[in-house]
Amino acid sequence: MKAIVDRQTCTGCELCVGTCAEVFKMEGDVAIAYTDPVPKEVETSCQQAADDCPVNAIIIE
């Protein structure tokens, strides 16, 4: 599994960081996915972060 944050869409609300800090962190005013691939043990929380993103800025592959 791979997570990608669309930096043009991200509003910097930090919800993904709060949900899955093992994959997402803030870089300036937007989030980035810094873990590739997503570790198996956090796939569920990573998917939850994508599902909860208010602007659908997280793509899961």
N, CA, C and O atoms as a GROMACS GRO file, in nm:
protein
  244
    1MET      N    1   0.085  -0.118   0.000
    1MET     CA    2   0.000   0.000   0.000
    1MET      C    3   0.089   0.124   0.000
    1MET      O    4   0.192   0.129   0.066
    2LYS      N    5   0.045   0.223  -0.076
    2LYS     CA    6   0.116   0.350  -0.082
    2LYS      C    7   0.017   0.463  -0.062
    2LYS      O    8  -0.095   0.458  -0.114
    3ALA      N    9   0.055   0.564   0.014
    3ALA     CA   10  -0.028   0.682   0.035
    3ALA      C   11   0.039   0.802  -0.031
    3ALA      O   12   0.160   0.820  -0.022
    4ILE      N   13  -0.042   0.882  -0.096
    4ILE     CA   14   0.006   1.003  -0.162
    4ILE      C   15  -0.085   1.118  -0.120
    4ILE      O   16  -0.207   1.103  -0.120
    5VAL      N   17  -0.026   1.231  -0.086
    5VAL     CA   18  -0.105   1.350  -0.054
    5VAL      C   19  -0.094   1.447  -0.171
    5VAL      O   20   0.016   1.484  -0.212
    6ASP      N   21  -0.209   1.487  -0.223
    6ASP     CA   22  -0.213   1.589  -0.327
    6ASP      C   23  -0.191   1.724  -0.260
    6ASP      O   24  -0.281   1.778  -0.196
    7ARG      N   25  -0.072   1.777  -0.276
    7ARG     CA   26  -0.033   1.902  -0.207
    7ARG      C   27  -0.116   2.021  -0.254
    7ARG      O   28  -0.130   2.118  -0.180
    8GLN      N   29  -0.169   2.015  -0.374
    8GLN     CA   30  -0.252   2.124  -0.425
    8GLN      C   31  -0.390   2.125  -0.360
    8GLN      O   32  -0.454   2.229  -0.348
    9THR      N   33  -0.435   2.007  -0.317
    9THR     CA   34  -0.569   1.993  -0.258
    9THR      C   35  -0.566   2.005  -0.106
    9THR      O   36  -0.662   2.054  -0.046
   10CYS      N   37  -0.458   1.961  -0.044
   10CYS     CA   38  -0.447   1.959   0.102
   10CYS      C   39  -0.466   2.100   0.160
   10CYS      O   40  -0.410   2.198   0.111
   11THR      N   41  -0.547   2.106   0.266
   11THR     CA   42  -0.572   2.234   0.334
   11THR      C   43  -0.493   2.248   0.463
   11THR      O   44  -0.501   2.350   0.531
   12GLY      N   45  -0.416   2.143   0.499
   12GLY     CA   46  -0.334   2.150   0.619
   12GLY      C   47  -0.409   2.135   0.749
   12GLY      O   48  -0.366   2.189   0.851
   13CYS      N   49  -0.520   2.065   0.747
   13CYS     CA   50  -0.602   2.051   0.869
   13CYS      C   51  -0.538   1.959   0.974
   13CYS      O   52  -0.578   1.961   1.090
   14GLU      N   53  -0.440   1.879   0.934
   14GLU     CA   54  -0.366   1.789   1.021
   14GLU      C   55  -0.445   1.669   1.070
   14GLU      O   56  -0.398   1.598   1.159
   15LEU      N   57  -0.562   1.643   1.016
   15LEU     CA   58  -0.641   1.527   1.056
   15LEU      C   59  -0.566   1.397   1.028
   15LEU      O   60  -0.566   1.307   1.111
   16CYS      N   61  -0.502   1.388   0.913
   16CYS     CA   62  -0.429   1.266   0.879
   16CYS      C   63  -0.312   1.242   0.974
   16CYS      O   64  -0.284   1.128   1.011
   17VAL      N   65  -0.246   1.347   1.012
   17VAL     CA   66  -0.133   1.336   1.106
   17VAL      C   67  -0.183   1.284   1.240
   17VAL      O   68  -0.118   1.199   1.302
   18GLY      N   69  -0.296   1.333   1.284
   18GLY     CA   70  -0.354   1.287   1.410
   18GLY      C   71  -0.403   1.143   1.403
   18GLY      O   72  -0.402   1.072   1.503
   19THR      N   73  -0.446   1.101   1.286
   19THR     CA   74  -0.499   0.966   1.268
   19THR      C   75  -0.389   0.864   1.245
   19THR      O   76  -0.396   0.752   1.295
   20CYS      N   77  -0.287   0.902   1.169
   20CYS     CA   78  -0.181   0.806   1.134
   20CYS      C   79  -0.046   0.877   1.121
   20CYS      O   80   0.004   0.898   1.011
   21ALA      N   81   0.010   0.913   1.234
   21ALA     CA   82   0.139   0.984   1.236
   21ALA      C   83   0.254   0.896   1.187
   21ALA      O   84   0.362   0.947   1.158
   22GLU      N   85   0.232   0.766   1.177
   22GLU     CA   86   0.335   0.676   1.126
   22GLU      C   87   0.355   0.692   0.976
   22GLU      O   88   0.456   0.648   0.922
   23VAL      N   89   0.258   0.756   0.909
   23VAL     CA   90   0.265   0.773   0.763
   23VAL      C   91   0.266   0.920   0.723
   23VAL      O   92   0.334   0.958   0.628
   24PHE      N   93   0.190   1.003   0.794
   24PHE     CA   94   0.174   1.143   0.754
   24PHE      C   95   0.241   1.238   0.852
   24PHE      O   96   0.244   1.213   0.972
   25LYS      N   97   0.296   1.346   0.798
   25LYS     CA   98   0.349   1.454   0.880
   25LYS      C   99   0.330   1.585   0.804
   25LYS      O  100   0.307   1.586   0.683
   26MET      N  101   0.339   1.693   0.878
   26MET     CA  102   0.325   1.824   0.815
   26MET      C  103   0.459   1.869   0.759
   26MET      O  104   0.564   1.848   0.820
   27GLU      N  105   0.454   1.929   0.644
   27GLU     CA  106   0.571   1.993   0.582
   27GLU      C  107   0.525   2.131   0.541
   27GLU      O  108   0.462   2.150   0.437
   28GLY      N  109   0.558   2.228   0.625
   28GLY     CA  110   0.504   2.361   0.603
   28GLY      C  111   0.356   2.362   0.634
   28GLY      O  112   0.314   2.320   0.742
   29ASP      N  113   0.277   2.409   0.540
   29ASP     CA  114   0.133   2.421   0.559
   29ASP      C  115   0.052   2.303   0.508
   29ASP      O  116  -0.070   2.304   0.516
   30VAL      N  117   0.119   2.201   0.456
   30VAL     CA  118   0.048   2.085   0.401
   30VAL      C  119   0.106   1.956   0.456
   30VAL      O  120   0.219   1.952   0.505
   31ALA      N  121   0.027   1.850   0.445
   31ALA     CA  122   0.072   1.719   0.490
   31ALA      C  123   0.145   1.648   0.377
   31ALA      O  124   0.124   1.675   0.259
   32ILE      N  125   0.232   1.558   0.417
   32ILE     CA  126   0.298   1.470   0.322
   32ILE      C  127   0.292   1.327   0.377
   32ILE      O  128   0.280   1.306   0.498
   33ALA      N  129   0.298   1.230   0.287
   33ALA     CA  130   0.312   1.091   0.326
   33ALA      C  131   0.462   1.062   0.319
   33ALA      O  132   0.521   1.064   0.211
   34TYR      N  133   0.523   1.035   0.434
   34TYR     CA  134   0.668   1.018   0.438
   34TYR      C  135   0.711   0.873   0.450
   34TYR      O  136   0.830   0.844   0.452
   35THR      N  137   0.617   0.781   0.457
   35THR     CA  138   0.648   0.640   0.469
   35THR      C  139   0.601   0.566   0.344
   35THR      O  140   0.483   0.572   0.310
   36ASP      N  141   0.692   0.498   0.276
   36ASP     CA  142   0.657   0.425   0.155
   36ASP      C  143   0.739   0.298   0.149
   36ASP      O  144   0.862   0.305   0.143
   37PRO      N  145   0.676   0.184   0.151
   37PRO     CA  146   0.532   0.164   0.156
   37PRO      C  147   0.477   0.181   0.298
   37PRO      O  148   0.552   0.189   0.396
   38VAL      N  149   0.345   0.187   0.306
   38VAL     CA  150   0.277   0.196   0.435
   38VAL      C  151   0.299   0.064   0.509
   38VAL      O  152   0.268  -0.041   0.454
   39PRO      N  153   0.350   0.068   0.632
   39PRO     CA  154   0.367  -0.057   0.708
   39PRO      C  155   0.233  -0.128   0.728
   39PRO      O  156   0.131  -0.065   0.752
   40LYS      N  157   0.237  -0.259   0.718
   40LYS     CA  158   0.114  -0.341   0.732
   40LYS      C  159   0.037  -0.308   0.859
   40LYS      O  160  -0.086  -0.304   0.857
   41GLU      N  161   0.109  -0.285   0.968
   41GLU     CA  162   0.041  -0.265   1.097
   41GLU      C  163  -0.034  -0.134   1.107
   41GLU      O  164  -0.113  -0.116   1.200
   42VAL      N  165  -0.014  -0.042   1.014
   42VAL     CA  166  -0.088   0.085   1.018
   42VAL      C  167  -0.173   0.108   0.893
   42VAL      O  168  -0.221   0.219   0.870
   43GLU      N  169  -0.190   0.004   0.811
   43GLU     CA  170  -0.271   0.019   0.690
   43GLU      C  171  -0.414   0.064   0.722
   43GLU      O  172  -0.470   0.146   0.649
   44THR      N  173  -0.472   0.011   0.828
   44THR     CA  174  -0.610   0.046   0.863
   44THR      C  175  -0.620   0.194   0.902
   44THR      O  176  -0.711   0.263   0.856
   45SER      N  177  -0.529   0.241   0.985
   45SER     CA  178  -0.535   0.382   1.025
   45SER      C  179  -0.499   0.474   0.908
   45SER      O  180  -0.550   0.586   0.901
   46CYS      N  181  -0.413   0.430   0.819
   46CYS     CA  182  -0.381   0.509   0.700
   46CYS      C  183  -0.504   0.522   0.610
   46CYS      O  184  -0.533   0.631   0.560
   47GLN      N  185  -0.575   0.413   0.591
   47GLN     CA  186  -0.697   0.417   0.511
   47GLN      C  187  -0.802   0.505   0.578
   47GLN      O  188  -0.875   0.578   0.510
   48GLN      N  189  -0.809   0.500   0.710
   48GLN     CA  190  -0.903   0.584   0.785
   48GLN      C  191  -0.870   0.731   0.763
   48GLN      O  192  -0.961   0.813   0.746
   49ALA      N  193  -0.742   0.765   0.764
   49ALA     CA  194  -0.701   0.903   0.739
   49ALA      C  195  -0.746   0.948   0.600
   49ALA      O  196  -0.794   1.060   0.583
   50ALA      N  197  -0.729   0.862   0.502
   50ALA     CA  198  -0.772   0.895   0.366
   50ALA      C  199  -0.924   0.912   0.359
   50ALA      O  200  -0.974   1.006   0.298
   51ASP      N  201  -0.996   0.821   0.423
   51ASP     CA  202  -1.142   0.827   0.422
   51ASP      C  203  -1.194   0.952   0.492
   51ASP      O  204  -1.296   1.009   0.452
   52ASP      N  205  -1.125   0.995   0.597
   52ASP     CA  206  -1.170   1.109   0.678
   52ASP      C  207  -1.124   1.245   0.624
   52ASP      O  208  -1.173   1.348   0.670
   53CYS      N  209  -1.032   1.246   0.529
   53CYS     CA  210  -0.980   1.373   0.478
   53CYS      C  211  -1.096   1.458   0.423
   53CYS      O  212  -1.167   1.413   0.333
   54PRO      N  213  -1.114   1.577   0.476
   54PRO     CA  214  -1.230   1.658   0.437
   54PRO      C  215  -1.226   1.708   0.293
   54PRO      O  216  -1.330   1.747   0.239
   55VAL      N  217  -1.108   1.706   0.229
   55VAL     CA  218  -1.098   1.754   0.091
   55VAL      C  219  -1.050   1.644  -0.004
   55VAL      O  220  -1.017   1.671  -0.120
   56ASN      N  221  -1.049   1.519   0.046
   56ASN     CA  222  -1.008   1.403  -0.035
   56ASN      C  223  -0.871   1.422  -0.100
   56ASN      O  224  -0.854   1.395  -0.219
   57ALA      N  225  -0.776   1.469  -0.022
   57ALA     CA  226  -0.642   1.496  -0.074
   57ALA      C  227  -0.550   1.375  -0.067
   57ALA      O  228  -0.438   1.380  -0.119
   58ILE      N  229  -0.595   1.265  -0.005
   58ILE     CA  230  -0.509   1.148   0.012
   58ILE      C  231  -0.552   1.038  -0.084
   58ILE      O  232  -0.668   0.997  -0.089
   59ILE      N  233  -0.455   0.992  -0.161
   59ILE     CA  234  -0.477   0.883  -0.257
   59ILE      C  235  -0.408   0.760  -0.204
   59ILE      O  236  -0.292   0.766  -0.164
   60ILE      N  237  -0.479   0.649  -0.202
   60ILE     CA  238  -0.423   0.521  -0.159
   60ILE      C  239  -0.409   0.431  -0.282
   60ILE      O  240  -0.503   0.412  -0.358
   61GLU      N  241  -0.290   0.379  -0.298
   61GLU     CA  242  -0.264   0.286  -0.411
   61GLU      C  243  -0.228   0.149  -0.356
   61GLU      O  244  -0.202   0.057  -0.434
   0.00000   0.00000   0.00000
